[in-house]
């Protein structure tokens, strides 16, 4: 049983989810929540991770650290996605076990599910048919992580619970124009297209200074900036997005995700999840989402409304759509006592307000 002074290590505490989990724990009165930056602790370095656990002896671990990215990054850097995530998981989960950590929360992703999974996707759809090829290396790594947790529980009686969040967005998101996920990338592209359409290059430069783009400097000429942004589908008053806009996606506000994670860490045991299983105790992870979906084109309209962008949105159908539908079955999550609070339209507005505050 964790108390308010229990030492809880949040791996990935500066990321989208990790930062929200740390804030949620502190808001609930936990006073001994710790994290380490990448510069302080490289989770790919097994010797360093063991030394950290030797020194800190945490009572609980939240593994929110991962090598992540959008469809373009997953397609280009396949080796990085499988190797780095397997290495992080092996080091952190392995050292947690060796150091007697009983409570661990492992964060995966709903990309673990087959491309043609039934909709909404139940936890038992795992490994029932082939994965989506574009993110297969990342998915395999995350499947290995959740099965590692499940296997330690079954063999050694630990309490390691794995959660599989749907697409997340919120404060501290990654807005990289090439490597970020769909919603933050879309929001930044719409924001920049609006500024270009208004010929507001001072604000464009402020954006590039806050979040550098490798192909252009913030002090470049207007023409150089316009050319560089065009390579990402950003034009004055127009954006071009990948795919057809028809795939359906589910999105969850990161602070809702954090609240779900802390609820599970504090109130849900492996035995509780195992009781949800039919037959063999397997697929004991928990989907975390809203149970609601929207087309990517519909999302683009929500973003445009939030940014007050009245320009053109075009689609490049020569680029991949990825999985056409990926909606979580969240009935297990609801049975375990948690449901989302922030609806997508409100969340997108909140995210844009936060984004502007960082410029």
Secondary structure, DSSP 8 states (H G I E B T S, - for coil): ---TT--EEEETTTSHHHHHHHHHHHHTT---EE---TTT--TT-HHHHHHHHHHH--SEEEE-------HHHHHH-HHHHHHHHHHHHHHHHHHHHHTT--EEEEE--GGGSBTT--SSB-GGGTTSS-B-GGGHHHHHHHHHHHHHHHHHHHHH--EEEEEEE-EEE-TT----TTTS-HHHHHHHHHHHHHHHHTT-HHHHHHHHHHS-BTTB-TTS-HHHHHHHHHTTTEETTEEEEES-S--EE-EEEHHHHHHHHHHHHHH--HHHHHTT-SSSS----EEES-S--EEHHHHHHHHHHHHT--SEEEEETTS----SEE-B--HHHHHTT------HHHHHHHHHHHHHHT-
